[in-house]
Amino acid sequence: MFESAELGHSIPKDEYVARETELREALLAAQYELLNQKKAPVIVLIGGVDGAGKGETVNLLNAWMDPRHIITYAFGDPSDEESERPRMWRFWRALPPKGKIGILFGSWYTEPIVQRVTGHCKTAEFERYLQDVNHFERMLVDEGAVVLKFWFHLSKKSQRKRLKALEKDPKTRWRVSDEEWQRFKHYDEFRAISEVALRETSTGEAPWTIVEGTDPHYRYLTVGQVLLDALRTQTANATPRPPRLSVVPRSALDGRNLLNGLDFSGKMSKKAYGQKLEKYQGRLNLLTRDPKFANRSLIVVFEGVDAAGKGGAIRRITSALDARHYNVIPIAAPNEEERAQPYLWRFWRHLPRKGRVTVFDRSWYGRVLVERVERFCTESEWLRAYSEINDFEEQLTDANAIVVKFWVTVTEDEQLRRFQDREKTPFKAFKLTAEDWRNRDKWHEYERAVCDMVERTSTESAPWVLVPANDKYSARIAILQTLCERVAAAL
């Protein structure tokens, strides 16, 4: 793969100066058109061997264009805050919003390649990570992002020459550390592993561009032209990609489903409720204070029909926890900042670090529930969301998170009774909105969406727990008991 890049490309200075002027003018114009349209972000990944001109190229792009609308991140070793969350957390935080250009040094490729070369990552784990990267980049492209990936290459001889030249110059000596020379000693291993990574992740949605790093003129013009072509294509209102085909979930032929088959007859006395509440709150408190929990995190997801009692259940959970160690994240319609990012971005930003608990009151399942039913997204968007959500939750559990998902529901008659009770009670009236009544009118559409959601996203590591909640006491105890059992099993 790399041999084709080592061709000794060279561009005379006069030709370079003429082409540079034309290119930078075109890039600046295309950048402002991207900014004005705000249709998509452009994500530029910079990788490759040390000394191949990555830094100089990025500096030049910032000089050619308006740096106020370019977000540049350089990723080193994960910080303590980053290492306590799923591996991709820090990259999600660095994604540029629509209309902006994000340049990511190192990105999500550096760590797995280094880990594989140094023997800290086995072949199977490396291959799985590359597969996860393909899923992630496909999701970014499906969300409208433009993903450009540049790999800067030098031969072993050229890299040694380049590193020595940088080290000899007092102005650039700081750029060559012992780490660069240590990596140079493993040049052949890095090259072999990098070839595997590039071959497996150069996809139709996000192909790699290999840039020969020997001649700076060739390097700068190559990267600049590829970026310009991508910007022009994006801003020219090109025909959108056809949606990826998926099977539309089917309805049961007999009209029965997993929701209307739930048993809502359970009852619990107030006395029994008080005893069990104290028991399970105490147990949950002890479990989250267990030394083993310091290496885990707990993510609790609440979804359900309106007036099913989610808020009451959440309050019984948080009452058992140290207020310094949990967050409750209420999810409403996305704001302007969130709409400028991929759908899952606003959930990634709230993930807890190890030893902490986060409760989501509504969650990422809004895409396959309310957005699907209310037509706030396209069919292709909510269909592909099933696999994107499963990938997301798999990354959470791989990072030692305990993911517990509750669907809390009541019967239609019980919901109506609770709505009417809220209308009559002044201190409850604020809970009832016109939207709640509109949702009720679409009860059966939501029911079908929920059944599809559970069928497609109830996985071994993050199964759905369906909670019939006509009786609030028994529902709250069932939720607390399930939480205790899941956390205890994980520890």
C-alpha positions as CSV (number, residue, x, y, z in Angstrom):
1,M,0.0,0.0,0.0
2,F,2.8,2.5,0.9
3,E,5.0,1.7,-2.0
4,S,2.8,3.8,-4.4
5,A,3.3,6.8,-2.2
6,E,7.1,6.6,-2.3
7,L,7.5,7.9,-5.9
8,G,9.8,10.9,-5.3
9,H,7.1,13.4,-6.2
10,S,8.6,16.9,-6.5
11,I,7.1,20.2,-7.6
12,P,9.3,23.2,-8.6
13,K,9.0,26.3,-6.5
14,D,7.7,28.5,-9.3
15,E,4.9,26.1,-10.1
16,Y,4.1,25.7,-6.4
17,V,3.8,29.4,-5.7
18,A,1.4,29.9,-8.6
19,R,-0.7,26.9,-7.6
20,E,-0.6,27.8,-3.9
21,T,-2.1,31.3,-4.5
22,E,-5.0,29.8,-6.6
23,L,-5.6,27.0,-4.1
24,R,-5.7,29.1,-0.9
25,E,-8.2,31.5,-2.5
26,A,-10.4,28.7,-3.5
27,L,-10.1,27.0,-0.1
28,L,-11.1,30.2,1.7
29,A,-14.1,30.7,-0.5
30,A,-15.2,27.0,-0.1
31,Q,-14.7,27.3,3.7
32,Y,-17.1,30.3,3.9
33,E,-19.6,28.6,1.7
34,L,-19.5,25.6,4.1
35,L,-19.9,28.0,7.0
36,N,-22.9,29.8,5.5
37,Q,-24.7,26.6,4.6
38,K,-24.2,24.9,7.9
39,K,-25.2,21.6,6.3
40,A,-22.3,19.4,7.4
41,P,-19.1,19.3,9.4
42,V,-15.8,18.4,7.7
43,I,-13.6,16.0,9.8
44,V,-9.9,15.8,8.7
45,L,-7.9,13.0,10.3
46,I,-4.1,13.4,10.2
47,G,-1.9,10.3,10.8
48,G,1.3,8.8,9.6
49,V,5.0,8.5,10.5
50,D,6.9,10.9,12.6
51,G,8.7,13.6,10.6
52,A,6.5,13.3,7.5
53,G,5.3,16.9,7.7
54,K,1.9,16.4,9.5
55,G,2.4,19.5,11.7
56,E,3.6,21.8,9.0
57,T,0.7,20.8,6.8
58,V,-1.9,21.5,9.5
59,N,-0.3,24.8,10.3
60,L,-0.4,25.7,6.6
61,L,-4.1,24.8,6.3
62,N,-4.8,27.2,9.3
63,A,-2.8,29.9,7.5
64,W,-4.6,29.4,4.1
65,M,-8.1,29.4,5.6
66,D,-9.9,31.3,8.4
67,P,-8.6,29.6,11.6
68,R,-11.5,30.9,13.6
69,H,-13.7,28.3,11.9
70,I,-11.2,25.4,12.2
71,I,-11.0,23.3,15.3
72,T,-7.7,21.6,15.7
73,Y,-7.1,18.9,18.3
74,A,-3.9,17.0,19.0
75,F,-4.4,13.7,20.9
76,G,-1.7,12.4,23.2
77,D,-2.1,9.7,25.9
78,P,-5.5,9.7,27.5
79,S,-5.8,11.9,30.6
80,D,-7.2,10.5,33.9
81,E,-10.6,11.9,33.0
82,E,-10.5,10.3,29.6
83,S,-9.2,6.9,30.7
84,E,-12.2,6.6,33.1
85,R,-14.7,6.7,30.2
86,P,-15.2,4.7,27.0
87,R,-12.3,5.0,24.6
88,M,-14.2,7.1,22.0
89,W,-15.5,9.6,24.5
90,R,-12.7,12.1,24.0
91,F,-13.1,11.9,20.2
92,W,-16.8,12.6,20.4
93,R,-16.1,15.7,22.4
94,A,-13.8,17.0,19.7
95,L,-16.2,16.6,16.7
96,P,-16.8,19.9,14.9
97,P,-20.4,21.2,14.5
98,K,-22.0,21.7,11.1
99,G,-20.3,24.4,9.1
100,K,-16.9,23.9,10.8
101,I,-13.8,22.0,9.9
102,G,-12.2,19.8,12.6
103,I,-8.6,18.7,12.2
104,L,-7.7,15.8,14.5
105,F,-4.1,14.9,15.0
106,G,-3.7,11.2,15.9
107,S,-7.4,10.6,16.2
108,W,-8.8,7.2,17.0
109,Y,-6.1,5.3,15.0
110,T,-3.0,6.1,17.0
111,E,-3.6,4.2,20.2
112,P,-4.7,0.9,18.7
113,I,-1.7,0.9,16.2
114,V,0.8,1.7,19.0
115,Q,-0.8,-0.9,21.3
116,R,-0.7,-3.6,18.6
117,V,3.0,-2.8,17.8
118,T,4.0,-2.9,21.5
119,G,2.2,-6.2,22.1
120,H,-0.4,-4.7,24.4
121,C,-3.2,-5.6,22.0
122,K,-3.9,-9.0,20.5
123,T,-4.8,-9.5,16.8
124,A,-8.4,-10.3,17.5
125,E,-8.8,-7.2,19.7
126,F,-7.1,-5.1,17.1
127,E,-9.4,-6.4,14.3
128,R,-12.5,-5.8,16.4
129,Y,-11.4,-2.2,17.1
130,L,-10.9,-1.6,13.4
131,Q,-14.4,-2.9,12.8
132,D,-15.8,-0.5,15.4
133,V,-14.0,2.3,13.7
134,N,-15.7,1.5,10.4
135,H,-19.1,1.5,12.1
136,F,-18.2,4.9,13.8
137,E,-17.1,6.5,10.6
138,R,-20.1,5.2,8.6
139,M,-22.3,6.7,11.3
140,L,-20.6,10.1,10.9
141,V,-21.0,10.0,7.1
142,D,-24.7,8.9,7.4
143,E,-25.2,11.8,9.8
144,G,-23.9,14.1,7.0
145,A,-20.3,14.6,8.0
146,V,-17.4,14.6,5.4
147,V,-14.6,12.4,6.7
148,L,-11.1,12.9,5.1
149,K,-8.3,10.7,6.2
150,F,-4.7,11.5,5.4
151,W,-1.8,9.2,6.1
152,F,1.7,10.9,5.7
153,H,4.3,8.4,4.7
154,L,8.1,8.3,4.5
155,S,10.5,5.5,3.7
156,K,12.7,4.3,6.6
157,K,15.7,6.0,5.0
158,S,13.8,9.3,4.5
159,Q,12.4,9.2,8.0
160,R,15.9,8.8,9.5
161,K,17.2,11.7,7.4
162,R,14.2,13.9,8.3
163,L,14.5,13.2,12.1
164,K,18.2,14.0,12.0
165,A,17.6,17.3,10.1
166,L,15.0,18.3,12.6
167,E,17.2,17.4,15.5
168,K,20.1,19.3,14.1
169,D,18.2,22.6,13.7
170,P,17.9,24.5,17.1
171,K,14.5,25.8,16.0
172,T,13.0,22.3,15.5
173,R,15.1,20.2,17.9
174,W,12.2,20.2,20.4
175,R,10.1,18.2,18.0
176,V,12.3,15.1,18.1
177,S,12.1,13.3,21.4
178,D,13.3,9.9,22.6
179,E,9.8,8.6,21.8
180,E,10.2,9.4,18.1
181,W,13.5,7.6,18.0
182,Q,12.0,4.6,19.9
183,R,9.3,4.4,17.3
184,F,11.8,4.6,14.5
185,K,13.5,1.5,15.9
186,H,10.2,-0.3,15.3
187,Y,9.6,1.2,11.8
188,D,9.0,-2.1,10.1
189,E,6.5,-3.2,12.7
190,F,4.7,0.1,12.6
191,R,4.6,0.0,8.8
192,A,3.1,-3.6,8.8
193,I,0.4,-2.8,11.4
194,S,-0.4,0.5,9.8
195,E,-0.9,-1.2,6.4
196,V,-3.4,-3.5,8.0
197,A,-5.3,-0.6,9.7
198,L,-5.4,1.4,6.5
199,R,-6.5,-1.5,4.3
200,E,-9.3,-2.5,6.7
201,T,-10.6,1.0,7.2
202,S,-10.3,2.6,3.7
203,T,-14.0,2.4,2.9
204,G,-16.2,4.0,0.3
205,E,-17.6,6.4,2.9
206,A,-14.2,7.4,4.3
207,P,-11.2,6.3,2.1
208,W,-7.6,7.0,3.1
209,T,-5.4,9.4,1.1
210,I,-1.7,8.4,1.3
211,V,0.5,11.5,1.1
212,E,4.2,11.2,0.3
213,G,6.0,13.4,2.9
214,T,9.4,13.9,1.2
215,D,8.6,17.1,-0.8
216,P,6.7,19.7,1.2
217,H,5.3,21.4,-2.0
218,Y,3.8,18.2,-3.2
219,R,2.5,17.4,0.3
220,Y,0.8,20.8,0.8
221,L,-0.8,20.9,-2.6
222,T,-2.1,17.3,-2.4
223,V,-3.8,17.8,1.0
224,G,-5.2,21.2,0.0
225,Q,-6.6,19.9,-3.3
226,V,-8.3,16.9,-1.7
227,L,-9.8,19.2,1.0
228,L,-11.0,21.7,-1.7
229,D,-12.6,19.0,-3.8
230,A,-14.5,17.6,-0.7
231,L,-15.7,21.1,0.3
232,R,-16.9,21.9,-3.2
233,T,-18.7,18.6,-3.5
234,Q,-20.4,19.1,-0.2
235,T,-21.5,22.6,-0.8
236,A,-22.6,22.1,-4.4
237,N,-25.9,20.4,-3.3
238,A,-24.8,17.2,-4.8
239,T,-27.4,14.4,-5.0
240,P,-27.6,12.8,-1.5
241,R,-26.6,9.2,-1.0
242,P,-29.4,6.8,-1.2
243,P,-30.4,5.5,2.3
244,R,-28.8,2.2,3.3
245,L,-31.4,-0.6,3.0
246,S,-32.7,-2.2,6.1
247,V,-35.7,-4.4,6.9
248,V,-38.7,-2.4,8.3
249,P,-39.8,-4.0,11.5
250,R,-43.0,-6.1,11.1
251,S,-46.2,-6.2,13.1
252,A,-47.4,-9.3,14.8
253,L,-50.1,-10.9,12.6
254,D,-52.4,-11.8,15.6
255,G,-52.2,-8.3,17.1
256,R,-50.4,-9.5,20.2
257,N,-47.1,-8.1,21.4
258,L,-44.8,-8.1,24.4
259,L,-46.5,-5.0,25.9
260,N,-50.1,-6.1,25.8
261,G,-49.0,-9.4,27.2
262,L,-47.6,-7.8,30.4
263,D,-49.3,-8.6,33.8
264,F,-50.6,-5.4,35.4
265,S,-52.4,-7.1,38.2
266,G,-49.6,-6.9,40.8
267,K,-50.3,-5.0,44.0
268,M,-48.2,-4.1,47.0
269,S,-49.3,-2.8,50.4
270,K,-47.9,0.5,51.7
271,K,-46.4,-1.3,54.7
272,A,-44.6,-3.9,52.5
273,Y,-43.5,-1.1,50.2
274,G,-41.9,0.8,53.0
275,Q,-40.0,-2.3,54.2
276,K,-38.8,-3.3,50.8
277,L,-37.9,0.3,49.9
278,E,-35.6,0.6,52.9
279,K,-34.1,-2.8,52.1
280,Y,-33.2,-2.1,48.5
281,Q,-32.2,1.5,48.9
282,G,-29.8,0.4,51.6
283,R,-28.4,-2.4,49.4
284,L,-28.0,-0.1,46.4
285,N,-26.1,2.4,48.5
286,L,-23.7,-0.3,49.8
287,L,-23.1,-1.7,46.3
288,T,-22.2,1.8,44.9
289,R,-19.8,2.3,47.8
290,D,-18.1,-1.2,47.3
291,P,-14.4,-0.8,46.4
292,K,-15.0,-2.9,43.3
293,F,-17.5,-0.3,42.0
294,A,-14.6,2.2,41.7
295,N,-13.7,0.5,38.5
296,R,-17.2,0.4,37.1
297,S,-19.8,3.0,36.3
298,L,-23.6,2.7,36.3
299,I,-25.8,4.1,33.5
300,V,-29.6,3.8,34.1
301,V,-31.9,4.5,31.2
302,F,-35.6,5.3,31.8
303,E,-38.1,5.3,28.9
304,G,-41.8,4.8,29.1
305,V,-45.3,6.1,28.5
306,D,-46.4,9.5,29.9
307,A,-47.5,9.4,33.6
308,A,-46.1,5.9,34.1
309,G,-44.1,7.0,37.2
310,K,-40.6,7.4,35.8
311,G,-39.9,10.5,37.9
312,G,-41.0,8.8,41.1
313,A,-38.8,5.8,40.4
314,I,-35.8,8.0,39.7
315,R,-36.2,9.9,43.0
316,R,-36.2,6.6,44.9
317,I,-32.9,5.7,43.2
318,T,-31.2,9.0,43.8
319,S,-32.4,9.0,47.5
320,A,-30.2,6.0,48.0
321,L,-27.0,7.5,46.5
322,D,-24.4,10.0,47.5
323,A,-25.4,13.3,45.8
324,R,-21.8,13.9,44.9
325,H,-21.6,10.7,42.8
326,Y,-24.6,10.8,40.5
327,N,-26.2,12.9,37.8
328,V,-29.7,12.9,36.5
329,I,-29.9,13.9,32.8
330,P,-33.4,15.0,31.6
331,I,-33.6,14.7,27.8
332,A,-35.8,17.0,25.9
333,A,-35.8,18.2,22.2
334,P,-32.3,18.9,21.0
335,N,-31.1,22.5,21.2
336,E,-29.3,24.4,18.4
337,E,-25.8,23.2,19.6
338,E,-27.0,19.6,19.7
339,R,-28.6,19.7,16.3
340,A,-25.3,20.7,14.8
341,Q,-23.7,17.4,15.9
342,P,-24.3,13.7,15.1
343,Y,-27.4,12.4,17.0
344,L,-25.5,10.5,19.7
345,W,-23.2,13.4,20.5
346,R,-25.3,14.9,23.3
347,F,-25.5,11.5,25.1
348,W,-21.7,10.8,24.9
349,R,-21.0,14.1,26.6
350,H,-22.9,13.1,29.7
351,L,-21.3,9.6,30.3
352,P,-20.1,9.1,33.8
353,R,-16.6,8.4,34.9
354,K,-15.8,5.3,36.8
355,G,-17.3,5.1,40.3
356,R,-20.2,7.3,39.3
357,V,-23.9,6.9,38.3
358,T,-25.8,8.7,35.6
359,V,-29.6,8.4,35.2
360,F,-31.0,9.3,31.8
361,D,-34.7,10.5,32.1
362,R,-35.4,9.7,28.4
363,S,-32.4,8.9,26.3
364,W,-31.0,8.0,22.9
365,Y,-34.0,5.9,22.2
366,G,-36.0,9.0,21.3
367,R,-34.9,8.5,17.7
368,V,-36.7,5.2,17.4
369,L,-39.7,6.3,19.5
370,V,-40.9,9.9,19.4
371,E,-38.8,10.9,16.4
372,R,-40.0,7.9,14.4
373,V,-43.7,8.3,15.4
374,E,-43.8,12.1,15.0
375,R,-41.8,12.0,11.7
376,F,-39.1,14.2,13.1
377,C,-36.5,12.0,11.3
378,T,-36.5,10.0,8.1
379,E,-37.2,6.3,7.9
380,S,-33.6,5.5,7.0
381,E,-32.4,7.5,10.0
382,W,-34.5,5.6,12.6
383,L,-33.9,2.3,10.9
384,R,-30.1,2.6,11.1
385,A,-30.3,4.0,14.7
386,Y,-30.9,0.4,16.0
387,S,-27.5,-0.7,15.0
388,E,-25.9,2.6,16.0
389,I,-27.4,2.3,19.4
390,N,-26.3,-1.3,19.8
391,D,-22.7,-0.3,18.9
392,F,-22.9,2.6,21.4
393,E,-24.1,0.4,24.3
394,E,-21.5,-2.2,23.4
395,Q,-18.8,0.4,23.8
396,L,-20.2,1.4,27.1
397,T,-20.2,-2.2,28.5
398,D,-16.7,-2.8,27.0
399,A,-15.6,0.2,29.1
400,N,-16.9,-1.5,32.3
401,A,-20.2,0.4,32.4
402,I,-23.2,-1.4,33.8
403,V,-26.1,-0.4,31.5
404,V,-29.6,-1.0,32.9
405,K,-32.6,0.0,30.7
406,F,-36.2,0.3,32.0
407,W,-39.4,0.6,29.9
408,V,-42.0,1.7,32.4
409,T,-45.6,1.4,31.2
410,V,-49.2,1.5,32.3
411,T,-52.5,0.5,30.6
412,E,-54.4,3.0,28.5
413,D,-57.2,3.2,31.1
414,E,-54.7,3.8,33.9
415,Q,-52.9,6.5,32.0
416,L,-56.3,8.3,31.4
417,R,-57.1,8.1,35.1
418,R,-53.7,9.6,36.0
419,F,-54.1,12.4,33.4
420,Q,-57.4,13.3,34.8
421,D,-56.0,13.3,38.3
422,R,-53.3,15.7,37.3
423,E,-55.8,18.0,35.7
424,K,-57.7,18.2,39.0
425,T,-54.7,18.6,41.3
426,P,-53.1,22.1,41.3
427,F,-49.6,20.9,42.3
428,K,-49.6,18.2,39.6
429,A,-51.1,20.2,36.8
430,F,-47.7,21.3,35.5
431,K,-46.9,17.7,34.6
432,L,-49.7,17.5,32.0
433,T,-49.2,19.2,28.7
434,A,-51.0,19.3,25.3
435,E,-48.2,17.1,24.0
436,D,-49.1,14.4,26.5
437,W,-52.7,14.3,25.0
438,R,-51.3,14.2,21.5
439,N,-49.0,11.3,22.3
440,R,-52.0,9.4,23.8
441,D,-53.8,9.7,20.5
442,K,-50.9,7.8,18.9
443,W,-50.9,5.1,21.6
444,H,-50.8,2.2,19.1
445,E,-48.1,3.7,16.9
446,Y,-45.9,4.2,20.0
447,E,-46.7,0.6,21.1
448,R,-45.5,-0.8,17.8
449,A,-42.3,1.4,18.0
450,V,-41.6,0.2,21.5
451,C,-42.0,-3.5,20.5
452,D,-39.6,-2.9,17.6
453,M,-37.1,-1.1,19.8
454,V,-37.1,-3.9,22.4
455,E,-36.8,-6.6,19.8
456,R,-33.8,-4.9,18.1
457,T,-31.9,-3.4,21.0
458,S,-32.4,-5.9,23.9
459,T,-28.9,-7.4,23.9
460,E,-27.1,-9.8,26.2
461,S,-25.0,-7.0,27.8
462,A,-27.8,-4.4,27.9
463,P,-31.2,-6.1,28.0
464,W,-34.5,-4.2,28.4
465,V,-36.4,-4.5,31.6
466,L,-40.2,-4.1,31.1
467,V,-41.9,-2.7,34.2
468,P,-45.8,-2.8,34.4
469,A,-46.5,0.2,36.6
470,N,-50.2,0.4,37.2
471,D,-49.2,-0.1,40.9
472,K,-46.5,2.4,41.6
473,Y,-45.3,0.7,44.7
474,S,-44.5,-2.7,43.1
475,A,-43.0,-0.9,40.0
476,R,-40.6,1.1,42.2
477,I,-39.5,-2.0,44.1
478,A,-39.0,-4.0,40.9
479,I,-36.8,-1.3,39.5
480,L,-34.7,-1.0,42.7
481,Q,-34.4,-4.8,43.0
482,T,-33.3,-5.1,39.4
483,L,-30.7,-2.4,39.8
484,C,-29.3,-4.1,42.9
485,E,-29.2,-7.5,41.1
486,R,-27.5,-6.1,38.0
487,V,-24.8,-4.2,40.0
488,A,-24.2,-7.1,42.3
489,A,-23.7,-9.5,39.4
490,A,-21.3,-7.1,37.7
491,L,-19.2,-6.7,40.8
